[in-house]
Amino acid sequence: MQIIKKSLVVCVLFTSVAIFLAGCDSSSSADAIDLSREDVVSVHDIFSEIRIVMPETHPDYLISTLSSIEYHKGKYYIFDSKSQQVFCLDEEGRFQFKISAQGHGPGEYVYLGHMSIDTFNDQILLLEPSMQRLQVFDLEGHHAHTYRISAEMPLAYNWAFALNADTLVLISINEDQLIFFCRDKQEILHTEYPLAIADGVFPFMPSSLSFYRFNNKAFFLPVLSQEIADITQMQPEPYFAWDFGADNNSSGQYENLIDELVSLGRETNDKLPHDFVGRGKTINHEIVKVAETSRYKIAIVEFDDDYKNIIIDKKEGTNYVFRAFEEGVGLLFLHLFEEMAMGSVAELDYVPQSLSHRVLSRFHESVLNEAERQKLGDWDEMRDNMIFVVYKFKE
């Protein structure tokens, strides 16, 4: 594996007002969050309402996996990567339509990697990484446009979101983490956060979990950073820095991590982040997921061979640190949005043995009230369609 050190250091040390990076080793402030804490937190401390949605069962509308889900204007949009279909349901679980257009003709796709909703134009964005194309459908499932986003590297673009009515932001695990694309001109406008990887698999990669929308703005956490950037205007501006006190990562630790990864070469293909993360390891922590609501700032952090859920309550001025809710549910595999979280009731298909001790559950029936639990009791996993749970955040 070839890694250009300068590029990664620029990415890691991105900041203009951060309190701990570039030249400041593990510093602490009065507001620092102690990652070693283990608070007792119930789902009902964070969510005001939890309910299940039971999609109707029909042979033409069978959901095999909840790869991603979006909620927009009273409808749920589900991307099923196994069947390569998109399903639209109303709030009661009644199917409205599906997009099933796998093929090589106009308006068809070969293989989809990601779905998102363009709330500016009321459109469904479907990314084909292998074909370097973005297929656009309206909210009734009709094909509207195909954009070709050419790149020299295969699988260069991995996730796509609407930044505004005419600009897309693409997240990539190759070279530049962010690519800004103009739909009208059909050209790349700008790129940010270089991360040069010439060959091999790098165990610390950007993903859709690093991006979120809040209050009509777009935010991104660069790989191996603690500072979230506001990317609404394409030129990143510092927005919020997570501070973990003595467990902040120092610039020296990042340099050591780069050196270690370079020396391992292709052996990193067999590594997971936890092989390098934790007290006594190369770096202290890694933030793997971020989100924000009107009341909460949220981060899921790899720390000491576990995932820690971090929630800052902006209204109360307090914070929570915990492995899982009392009910045995974690936030990592829930889809987090500005008003709600959503997830399947099914357990993960596969968990590596090295992670089997972690709390990875997305659901436990104890989170439901009696009425919702009764609905669950009427569901037959072998007979009925997949169901999912909606958690509404407190305001």
N, C-alpha and C positions, 0 to 999 in steps of 0.2 A: 504494500500500500504506500502511495506517495501522498504526503500531506504537506501543503505549503504552510509553514509555520506562521508566517506573517499574516496570511489571510485569516487563520483561525484566531490568532491573537487579537486582530482588529475586531472580529466578531465577538469574542469573549469579553473584551474590555470596552465595548461600546458604552459610553456614558459621557455626560457633561456635568451632571450634578449628583451622581451617585455618591453614597457616603462610605462605600467600602472598596470599590474596585481600583484599578490601575495605581499601583504604588502604595496601596493601603492594605496591609494584611489584616485578616480576620478582626474587624473592629466591632464594637458593640455600642448601642445607643440605649437610651432609657426605654425606647419603644421596641427593642429587639424581641423577637419571638424565640422562645426556648423550644427547640425541636425535640428535646428529651421528655417534655411533658406528656402526660397521658390523661387528658380530661375525660370526664364522663359526660357524654352528649347524646341526647335522644334525637331521632329524626324530627320529632315534634317541636324541638327547640329551634329548628331551622326552617321547617316547612309548615305552612298553614293548612294545607290540604293534600291528601294523597289518595288517588283513585286509580282504578284499573280501567283500561280501554280494551274491550273485547271485539276485535274485528270479526265481522260475520264470516262464516265458513262457507266457501263456494269453490268448486274445482278450478275455476278460472282465476281465483284470487287466493292462492295459498302462499303464505309468507314462510320462507325457510330460515331466514336470518335477518336480524335487525342491524344491518351494517351501519346505517346512519338514519336519523329521523329528524325532520324539521317540522315546525308548527308555524303556519302563516294564514291569517285571515280565516280562522275557524276550521282549518283543515290540517291533517297530518300527512306528511309526505315521507314515505319509507323507501329507502334504497336497500334492496336485497341483492348482495353481491353474488350469492350462489346461483340464483336464478337469472341474474342480470336484468332485473325488472325494477320499476318504480311504481309504488302503489299510493293512491290518494284516498284518504278516508275522512269522513266528517267526525265531529267530536264524539258521536255515539258509536263509531266503529263501522259505519256503513260505507262500503266501497263506492267511490265516485268514478274512478277510472284507473287504468294501469298503462304504463309505458313499457312495451315489450317489442323492441325494434332492433333486435340483434341481426346483423347482416352486413352486406357490403354495398347496398344501394343508397340513393339519396335519402337523407333523414334517418339513416340507420347507423348503428354503432357496432364496432367489433367487440370491444371489451371495455366496460366502464370501471373506473377506479374510484370515483368520488361524485357525490351529489351535494349541491347546496341550493338555497333559494335566493334569487335576486329580488330583494324586496323593493328596489327602486323601479324596476320594470315589470314586476310581477311575473317572473319567469323561473323555470327550473333549469339549473346549469348542471350538465352531465359531462364529466371530463373523461376522455380516453387517453391515458398516459402513453400507451404504446403507439398510438396513431398521431399523437400531438394535435389532438382536435378537441374542441369544446362543442358539444351538441346542446342547443337551446330549445326548450319547449315552453309553451304557455301554460298557464295554470289549469287548463282543461286537457292537457296531454297532447296538444298538437305541435308538431315540429315547426320551429320558427326560423332557425338559422344554424349554420355550421361555421365555426371559426377555426382556422388552421393557425396554430401557434408553433412555428418551426423552431427547432433547436438542433445544435450539432450533436448533442448527446442523446442517446435513446432514453426513454422514460425520464425525461428532463423535468417534467412538471407532474406533481403528484396530487395537489389539491388546488381548487379554484373557488374564489369568492368574489362577489361584487363589492367593489370599493365605493362606487357611485354609479350613476346611470350609464356612464360610458367607459368606466375603467374597471378592469379586473385585477385582483392581486392573486398571483400564483405562488404557491409554496413548493420549494424544490429541495431535494436532498443532494443535489449536485451543484457545485460551484456557488451560485448565488441563492441564498435562502428565499428571497422575495423577488418576484418579477412583476412589474406593473405593465399591463397590456391595454392598449386603447382599442376598443371594439370598432369605433367609427373608422379609424385609419388602418386597423388591423395590423398594428405594429407594437413592438415592445418600446415602452417609453423610458423605462428606468429600472435599475436593479439595485438591491441593497444586501448587505451582510454577506460578503464573499466567504465561502467555505470550500476551498479547493480540494477535491478528492479525485485523484486520477484513476485509482483502481481499488477494488475491494469494498468491503462493507464497514462503515464507520458506526460504532455502537451508540454514538450520541448524535442524533439527527433531529432536525426540525420536523414538525408534523402539524396536522390540523388542530391538535390539542394545544398548540402554542398560539393560536389565533382566536380572538373573540370579538364580538360586537357589543357595544354598550352605549346607551345614550346617544345614538346616531353617529357614533364614531367607531373606528376600527383599531384594534390593539394587537401587538405581536410581542412575544418573548423570544429573542434570539437564542439559539442553542447555547447551553452552558453560560447563560447570563442570569442575573437576579433582577434585572431592570426591564420592566415592560415599557414598550415604546408606543406612542400614538402615531399610527401610520396613515391617518385619514387623508393627509395632504401629500402623501407619497414620500415626503422627506421626514424620516423618523424624528420625533421629539420625545425626550424623556418624559414619562408619565408617572410611574410608581416603582419604587425599588423595594423588594422584599429584603428584610433585614433579619438575619438569624444569629446575630451576635457572634459568639465564639465559633459558631458553625458556619459563618460566611466562608466562602471560598476565596483564597488569596490569589493574586496574580502569579505568585511563585508556584502554587499548586496547579494552576492551569498550565504553566510551562512544563511542569513535571508530567502532567497527563499527556500532553502532546508528545513529549519525548518517549514516554512509555508506549504510546500507540504506534509511533513511527517504528520503534524497535520491534514491536510484535508483528508488524506487517499483516500478512493475510491471516495470522492467528486470531485477529480481532473478529473474524467471521464467526468464531465459536464463543465469543464473549457477550455477556449482557452488561448493562450499565452497573449493576450491583457488584460486579467484579472489581470495579474501580472506585465505588462510592461508599462512604461511611467513615466513621472515626477510625483513625489508624490506617486508612487506605489513601489513595492518591488525592481525591477530593472529598470534602465532607458531605456534600449533598448534591442532588440534581433536582431542579423543578421540572416535572414532567407534564403538568397540565395547569392551566390558569383559566379563570372565568370571573365575571363580575355581574352583580345584580344591583338594583337600586339600594339594597341594604348591605350586601356582603361583597367582600373581595375573597376569592378562593384560590388556593394553590394545593396541588397534590405533589408531595416531595418524596423522592427516594432518599432514605436516610437509615443508616444502621440496619441494612438488610430488611427493610420494610417500607411500606408506603405510609406517610403521614398526611392526614387531611388537615389543612390549615384554613380556618375561616376567620376573617376579620369582620366584626359587626360594626359597620360604620355608624349606625344609629346609636348604639349603646357605648361605643368606644372600647369594646372588649374584643378578645379573640379566643379561639378554641384550637387546641392541638390534640389530635386523637387518631388512632389506627383505624377505628370503625365506630359507627354509631352503636349505641347500646343494643339495638336490634340486630346487629351483625351485618350491616350494610356499609359498603364503602362508596366513595364518590368517583373513583378512577374510571369505572366502566359505565357510568351514567353519562348521557349526553346533556351537557349543561348549557343553558341559555339564559337570557336576561330575566325572564320571569319564571322559568320552570326547569326542572330536570326530568329526563325521560330515560327509561331503560326496559329491557326485556325481563321477564320473570325467569327465563331459562338461565341455567348456569353456563359458564364458559365451556366451549367445546374442548379446549385443550389448555392445560396449565403446565409449564415446565416444572420438573421435580424440584428444582432449586427455588421455585416460588410457591410451592404448595402450602407452606406454612402461613402465607399471607392471607389477609381478609380481602378476597376479590369478589365477593357476592354483590350482586346488583339489587337483590330483593330478598325479603323475608316476609312471610304473611303477617307477622306480628306488627308490621307498620300500618296495617289496614284497620279501619274501624269495622264494626260488626256487619254493617250493610255491605261494604265492599268485600269483606271476607266471604260473605254468603255468595256473592257473584263468583268468586274464585272457586268456591265449593262446587258450583254447577259446571265448571270447566273440565273437559276431558282432554288431556294433553295429546292422546293418541288420535282423538277424533276431531277436535276443534282446531281452529287456526291459532297461531301464536298470539299471545296477549302481551300487552306492555303496561307499564305503570307511569303515571304522571305525578310528579312531586312539585307542588307550587310553593315557591319561596315566599317567606314572610316579607312584608314591605316595611 
